[in-house]
Amino acid sequence: MKWLRTLLLIAASASLTYAGDDAYQLGEDSQRKSGVPRGEVTEHVWRSKIFPETVRRYWTYVPAQYEMAKPAAVMVFQDGHTYVAEEGQFRAPVVLDNLIAAGDVPVMVGIFIDPGHKKEELPEKPGWKPQPENRSFEYDTLSEQYAGFLLEEILPEVGKEHNLTDNPNQRAICGISSGGICAFTVAWERPDAFRKVLSHVGSFTNIRGGNVYPALIRKTAPKPIRVFLQGGSGDLDNEHGNWPLANQQMAASLKFAGYDYHFEYGEGGHSGKHGGAIFPEALRWLWRD
């Protein structure tokens, strides 16, 4: 199917670079620093009932400062393998170690979730090859289903071992590309559960109807969510829409509706280069109170 081939290319391109990305480099907060305590990352496997017949990997990050007696803030990441890799474009565990140690963000548990594979067993290694078949359905669909998956399956499972907050102001959600629109959808549908959104080159285009968000934002009473958008002028332009324009429309609508938002518009393409370079500052802004 043509749309499936396109989505495979979109997902693969999230790990590639564009000429405009050359200006973006990782800063010191994305590098290991001497004396900063290191959190622990563990890998897990989950078979979902909300997304039947799917299996996926997820990782948990628990900072060294975590105390079982105190509920920890929570941040969920879609396409978890992209964010959890220590040598990747985002290096979230390294960044979180540095920012938590500096007191710039609260002590938080990170949950990095990959999309579902419609197979009995997982591929040998996490990544884009083979592409998780359920990714577009989970991420691009405008519904409460993925939020329910988090709230009814993943958070309770992680909560068996760790004391997680149920305060929506202390829960954030993040993603790249289709994972970015997924992050917004979760907060849009369930602001009682998640109120902080970080989207990198979000796919606010007509893959599965996501192009309606700018109009919905303008015509719906503002919801208590905070949104950081990152986009680039070299992003995708295809039959689903124009990613740079879609993200600009999102930012304009959030401004019109009076949201607490920030839009970082650069020159990069559909990758994590720009988003990774500004990732520490995005987290500071998102968690500033």
C-alpha positions, -999 to +999 in steps of 0.1 A: +000+000+000+013+034-009+005+051+024+023+023+043+054+027+021+053+064+028+051+059+066+080+035+064+101+062+048+089+088+073+099+066+102+133+058+087+140+095+080+137+103+117+172+088+120+187+106+090+199+142+085+193+171+062+218+197+051+202+223+074+209+200+103+246+206+101+243+237+123+230+217+153+254+201+177+249+185+211+260+206+240+276+199+273+243+188+290+241+160+265+275+146+275+286+126+305+299+149+333+323+139+360+307+136+394+271+135+382+252+104+396+240+080+369+205+067+368+196+031+360+181+020+327+164-014+324+147-031+294+113-048+295+089-065+272+051-059+271+023-077+254-007-054+252-044-061+256-055-026+245-035-031+213-042-069+209-017-093+195+012-067+198+045-071+216+070-043+223+100-032+242+101-005+268+128+009+290+126+026+324+151+052+336+153+057+374+176+085+386+201+080+414+182+106+435+149+086+434+135+077+468+107+052+470+090+072+498+085+102+475+063+101+443+085+107+413+075+129+383+070+109+351+080+115+315+069+091+287+088+089+254+074+074+222+098+055+199+117+048+231+148+033+215+154+067+197+155+086+230+170+061+254+202+054+233+233+069+251+250+076+217+218+088+198+205+122+188+187+128+221+206+108+248+178+113+273+193+093+302+225+114+300+205+147+298+182+137+326+211+128+348+227+162+343+195+182+346+183+164+377+217+168+394+216+205+386+181+209+400+168+221+366+141+194+364+124+173+392+134+138+401+116+118+375+112+083+361+115+081+324+095+055+304+107+049+269+082+028+248+085+014+213+055+008+191+040-026+189+051-054+166+024-077+153+045-108+158+047-135+184+083-126+192+102-093+191+130-087+165+164-094+179+173-057+182+152-026+187+151+000+159+134+008+127+142-024+109+119-041+108+094-013+112+069-019+140+037-026+121+014-010+146+032+023+148+010+045+126-022+031+141-010+037+176+006+071+170-014+089+142-049+079+153-068+107+170-084+089+199-080+081+236-067+046+229-030+053+233-037+073+264-056+044+278-027+021+269-004+042+291-029+047+319-043+012+321-012-009+312+022+008+312+020+032+342+004+006+365+031-020+355+060+005+361+042+016+393+045-019+407+083-013+412+084+025+415+064+052+432+050+073+404+030+105+408-006+107+397-004+146+395-010+155+359+012+186+362+041+163+370+036+141+340+051+149+306+050+131+272+074+134+243+078+120+208+093+126+174+074+126+141+043+105+145+054+101+181+051+139+184+015+141+174+008+111+196+023+130+226-001+159+218-031+136+214-025+120+248-025+154+266-053+167+244-076+137+252-065+133+288-053+166+304-064+151+337-035+127+333-008+145+312-002+182+310+033+186+295+040+179+258+073+179+239+070+173+201+100+170+178+091+175+140+056+164+149+034+148+121+005+172+124-005+163+089-032+141+073-018+107+079-048+097+099-066+131+103-040+149+124-043+180+102-075+190+120-057+200+152-050+237+144-088+242+138-097+222+169-073+242+191-089+275+179-125+263+184-121+244+217-119+260+252-082+260+262-070+229+280-045+230+309-015+217+289+019+232+282+034+225+247+069+227+233+071+223+195+102+219+175+101+220+137+124+228+107+121+244+073+136+214+057+110+190+070+089+167+048+065+177+021+044+148+006+009+135+000+001+137+037+009+174+039+037+199+046+054+193+080+069+228+083+036+245+075+017+221+098+039+229+128+036+266+121-001+263+120+000+244+153+021+272+169-002+299+155-033+282+169-018+276+203-009+313+204-044+323+193-060+302+220-037+315+247-018+283+255+015+281+274+036+271+245+070+276+228+078+270+191+114+265+181+116+267+143+149+260+127+164+249+094+167+212+099+149+183+083+129+153+095+154+141+121+164+145+157+194+167+151+179+200+160+156+185+186+185+167+203+206+199+203+179+218+221+166+189+242+181+201+275+167+236+271+133+222+260+132+201+292+141+232+313+113+252+297+088+224+300+096+218+337+103+254+347+080+254+377 
